Amino acid sequence: MASKTLDKAQLHGNIFLLTDNQQSFASAQIELLRAVQACGSISKAAKMAGISYKTAWDRIDAMNNMSAKPLVNRSTGGAKGGGTTLTELGVQVVEGFEALQKEHQLFLERIGDKLQSLNDVANFIRGESVKASARNQFVGIVKNIALGKVNAEVEVDIGVNQSVYSVVTMDSVNTLPIHVGDEVIVLVKAPTVMISTDVTLKTSARNCLTGVVSRVNEGTVNSEIILDLGEGKAICAIITDVSARELKLEQNIQASAIFTSTNVVLLKGR
């Protein structure tokens, strides 16, 4: 037999929602949101989703950072030790995704009988995607562009009453292109972010985001510091353990994340 019929039970697929900027939102995030909704605790939700506590927090930070409004409300401490709940938007996202999954399954069942071989879909399943290794990713709106002869400074409102500044070449401004009002993705690598507990400190670095320390993850040499910027958004910095100890970093103290505009990368959809 030249081509063996593909049994529809063998046909599987996952849903990935992509924004215009190619930022994906997939089943793994939804499973974590479901677990948070069921448990009301990030540690219990992490166990239910089969991931580590740190991974759960990282995913929640990423989801909140990439959303105009937070999907998850979190609180620490208190008489009952704090808790984690979905916002109204978070509940709507879960319900909407579940509806999509049902429609997706029906779609797979419908096309299962029509596919004669895996070769029929070989090209269909190939697609372009963009993934970034930068720990910090925000969706923002271009607020201002200061043009120069060689470079331009782009101000991006990330939605927490704070802006991130990026210096890009004039060629990038023209070829992306970037205009005031455009939605862009802001990338900042965690090792380029410095932390200061003096929120009044003035430096030559163009970017200074103020927040509250929400987590300190100590390592063998370096520590991961997470600042809660408000409205569900957070920024991560990787600093040495020595620096973390000298700064006496711990939960709920105010601090600033400082980084230069040349360390900020902008992505823009078509």
Secondary structure, DSSP 8 states (H G I E B T S, - for coil): --S----GGG-----EEE-TT--EEEHHHHHHHHHHHHHS-HHHHHHHHTS-HHHHHHHHHHHHHTSSS-SEEEEE-STT-EEEEE-HHHHHHHHHHHHHHHHHHHHHHHHHTT---GGGGTTTT---------SEEEEEEEEEEEE-SSEEEEEEE-SSS-EEEEEEEHHHHHHTT--TT-EEEEEE-GGG-EEES-TT---S-SEEEEEEEEEEEE-SSEEEEEEEEETTEEEEEEEEHHHHHHHT--TT-EEEEEE-GGGEEEE---
